[in-house]
Amino acid sequence: MKKEERQLRIGVLGCGPISQFAHFESVQKARNASLFAVCDVDEGLARHFGQFYNAQNVYLDYDQMLADPEVEAVIIGTSDAFHVPASLKALAAGKHVLCEKPIGVSVEEVEQLAREVPRSGNVLQIGHMLRFDPGIESAKAFVQDEMGEMLALKAWYCDSTHRYTNTDAIQPQPRQGSRVLRPQGDPKADRQRYYMLAHGSHLVDLARYLGGPIRAVDARLREKFGAYCWFVDVDFENGTLGHLDLTIAVRMDWHEGFQVYGEHGSATAKIYNPWYYKSSDVDIFHERNATTTRVLGADGHFYRRQLEGFADTALKGVAMRGADIVDGVASIRAMVAIAQSVRSGKPVALADVGDAL
């Protein structure tokens, strides 16, 4: 792809798998961004990827990268617990921020971040890359422009027991460092919390992207043979009936998608494992002429498309197409509400949730 003359100068924080598999390549391929700096506490990783992707500078200290006046924006690809602190530092340093999802791990910390974003005057976008999937974008346009009133939305995110057999065949082995910055404790020790943050954040944001703000949830959880299955009834603010299925992991292939029923038609989607970089198959039925349409979505690199959208907002003031901090706060509130509904056995309004999962 041809590079534009004005490119957003990016610094990437964290050289772990998400940056190796998604962010470095996205900056390299983006039409309007360039990799200016790489930062990681592991010198071997930082220098390897900095050199491989032709970064101008390599840093082992985040504060030093933020002090570089040539760095205009940062991509935060660290552990979840570091997202809010790293974002706050970047905003305070005058940098735009594209932060991996989930934006945080508690309501309190993301609300603190939400107060700082408008004060900073900088862009903060959250890495909910499904919003840049061409198939899902076609469903969003249909919902907004043609479908009329929404009746119901069903969505599901079911990781597969065969997920890594599939992805190991198409991804390089991630390069491991000798020094890793980890949050206190083991984030994966509490599986319910870990799966909700890692996978539920995708499902909740997709539901909000298509169905609008969520008022309340009524959730059940069943754990059997090492699998976790959440069924969540959703009360959308616009009156739409919702149902979410988060299951980790199903004994079948990757199973992700949604169905939307509306006044003038419907949409049904099959979403592929993200590492295939394949646009979702979204079939849109138009009641007015009884036809079904599907966009090809040949450009399925939603991580790159996400970065290009972020750079357009930062450089040109284009309206943000991705998830902003308001979306991030709402997603954390929804996930906390789901956890609290499971514990209480009762519906929970997002406005009434406590602080943490």
N, C-alpha and C positions, 0 to 999 in steps of 0.2 A: 504494500500500500504506500502511496506517495505521501511523504511527510509535508505538513503545512509549514509555512515559514515561521510562524509563531508557535512555539511548543512550550507547554507547561513543564518546568523543570522539577522533576520528582525525586524525592528521597524515599527509599524503601526501608522501613524499620522491621527487621526480622528476616532471617534467611532460612526459615523452616519450610516444611512441605507446602504450605499454601502459597508462599511467595515463589518457591521453586516451580510449582505446577501451574500457577495462575498469574501472579502479578509481574514477575520479571518479563515473561513473554508478552504480556499485555502492554507493558510500557514500550518494549522493543517494537511492537507492531502498530501501536496507536498512531493515528495520523497527526495528533496534536499534543503529544507528550514525549518527553525524552528522559532517560534515566541519568540523573545528575549525580546521585549519591546512594550508597548502600551502607547500612549500619547493622551490626550485630556484635554481641559480646564475644562471640567465637571468631577469632581472627582468621582462622582458616576458611570458614564459610564466607565471611565478609569479603576477603580478598579473592577467593575463587569466583564468586558470583559477580563481584564488582568487575573483575577482569573479563570474565566470559561475556558479560552484557555491556561492556565498554562504559562503565560508570566513570564520571570525572573524578570522583573522590570516594574513598572508603573510610568509614568511621567505626570505631569500637565503642564510642560513647554517644548516646542519643543527644545529650545537651550540646555536644560539639557540632553535631549535624544540624541541629536547630539553630545554632549560632551562625551557620553559613548563610550569608545574605543571598547567595545564588540559588539556594533551595527555596522554591516557591510553595511546594506542597509535599505532604508525606502520605505514603500508604502505610497503614499500620497492620502488620501481619503477625501479631504476637499472640500469646495465650489470652483468653478472654478476660482474665482478671487485670490485665495491663491495659485494656482498651481505653477506659476512661482516663486513667492517669496520663497515658501517652497522648491522648487527644487534647486534654487540658493544657499540657505543656506546649504542644504544637500551636494551639490557638493563641496562647499567651506570647509565643514567639512570632506571631503574625503569619503563620502558615495555614494554607488550606489543608483539609483532612479528608482522606478516604479511608475509613476504618472498617476492618472486617466485622462481620456479624458474629454473635450478638453484640450490640454496642456496649453492653455492660452486664453485670451479674446481679444488680439490685436496683430497686426503684429509686432509692435515695441517691445513689451515685449518678444514675443517668439523668435524674432531675437536676442535680448540680451542674452536669454538663449542659443540659438544656438552657440553663440560665446564662451560661458563659458564651454559647454560640452567637446569639444576637449581639452581645456586648463586643465580641471580637471583630465583627464585621467580615469574618471569613466564612468560607463554604465548609460545611461538614456533611459528608454523604456516607451512608452506611452500605456495606457491601452485600446487599440483597440482590444478587446478580440475576435472579429470575425475572426481575422487572425489565431486563434487557434481552430476554429471550424473544425472538421475532414472533413465534407462535403465540406466546402469552401476551405480547404487545397487541397482536391482532384481536385477541379476546377482550382486552381492555378497551380498545377502540370500539368494538361491537357493543360492549356493555354501555359505554358512554354515549354513543351516537345513534344506535339503531335498536337496541333490544327493548327499550322502554323500561317499565318497572320490573325489578328483579323479584322473583318469587322465592327461590331457594338456591343455596350454594352448598355443594358437597366437595370436599377436597381431602386428599390422602397423601401421606408421605410414609412409605414403607421401605426401609432399608432391607437389604437382602443378605442372607447368610452366605451368598456367593459373590457379594459385592467386590471383595478384594481379589478373588480369582479373576473377575472381569477386569478390574482396573490395573492389576499387576501386569496384565498382558499388553496394556496400551501406554502405561506410564513408565518413565525411567525410575530406577530405584532412587529415592530421595537421598541426598548426600547428608550424612550425619556429622555433627560437630562433636568436639570433645568437651565443650563448655556450653551448657544450656541454662538459660535464665528461666527458672520455674517459679510459679506462685507458691505460697505457703500451702502445705498439704498436697493431697493428690486430687486434682479436679475430677478424675474418673472414679473416685472411691464411692461417691453417691451417684449410682447409675441413673436414677430417676432425674436428678438435677442435671447431670451431664448430658443425657440424651435430649432432654427438653431444650437446653440451651443450644446444643450443637445442631439438632435436627428440627425440633419444634419451632425454632426461630424462623426457619424457612417456611414452614406450613402456616404459621400465624401471619407472617408478612404477606404471603400470597393471598390468604383469605381477606386481609384488610385491603390489599391492592385492588381486588376485584369486587369485594362486597361492601367496602367502606368501613367506618369505625365500628368497633365492637362494644356493646354496652355491658354484656354479662356472659358468663359461661357456666355450664353445668357438666362436670367431667367425671368419668369413671376410669379406673386403671386396673388392669389385670396383669399379673406377672406369673408366667408359667414357663417351664423348661428353658429358662434363661432369656425369654422374650418378654418385652414390655409393650402393652397395648393400651393406648389412651383412646377412648371415644369421647368426644367433646361436642355437646350441643351448644350452639352459639346463637346469641341474641344480638343481631346487628341493630345499630341505631335506626336504620331506615326501615326496619320491620322485616327484613329478609330472614328466613329460616336458614340456619347453618348447621352443618355437621362436619367435624374434622376427625380423621383417623390417623393417628401417629403410632406406627408399630415398628419396633426395633427388636429383632429382625424377622421378616417373614421367610418361611421356607419355600421360596420361589424366586423368580427374577426380581430385580428392582421394580417397584410398583409405586408410581407417583403420578398424580393427575388431579383433575377436577371436572365437575359438571355444574353448569349454571343454567337455571331455568328462568326464562323471562317472558314478558308480555308478547313480544314479537319474534321470539326465536330462542335458541339455546346454544350452548357451547360445551363441547366435550374435549378433554385434553389428555394426551399421554405424554408425560414428561420423562425424558431419558436421564440416566446417570450423568451428572454434570461433566464428567471427565471425557465423555464422548464428544463434547462441543457440538451437539446436534440440537437444532431447534425442535421444540415440542411439536407434536402432531396435534393441531387444534382444528377440529371440525366445527364450523359455525353453520347452524341451520337457520335459514331466513324464512319465516312463516309467510311473508308477503308473496313469494313466488315458489315456495316449496323446493328450494335448492340448498345444497350444502357446499360451502367453499372452504378451502384450506390454503394458507400461504405456504410457499416452499420454505422460506426462511433459510436460504442457502448459507448466509453468514451467521453461523451459530456460535461464534466466539463471544459469549455474553460477558466474559470477564474483560475483554478488550473493549467491547461496546460500552460497558459500564464506566471504564476509565475515560473513554472519549467523551461520554456525557458529562462526567465530573469536570474534565478539563474545559469543555465548552462553557460550563457554568462559571468556573473560576476565571477564565480568560475573557469571555464575551458577555457574561451576565445572562446567558440563556437560562430559561426556567429549568429547575432541577427535575429530571425525569426519574431519578432514583429515590431511595428512601432517605428522608431527612431526620433530624433529631426528634421531631414530633412523632414520626413513625416509630423511631427507636424506643421512645418512652412508652408508647402505646403497646408495642410488642412485648417489652419487659413486663408491663402491667398485665397483659393477657396471659403470659406464661406463669406469672406469680398467681394470678387468679385461678388458672387451671390446677396448679399444685394445691392451693388452699381448698378448692372445691373437692378434689380427690380426698383430702384429709377430713373434711367436714361432712361430705356426702350431700352437700347442699349447693345450690347455685350461688355464684359470687359475682358481684358487680365490680367492674374494673376500678370504679371510683373508690371502692371500699377496701382495696387490697392493702396488705402490710408491705413490708420492705423487701423481703428476699424469698427465693424459692425454698 
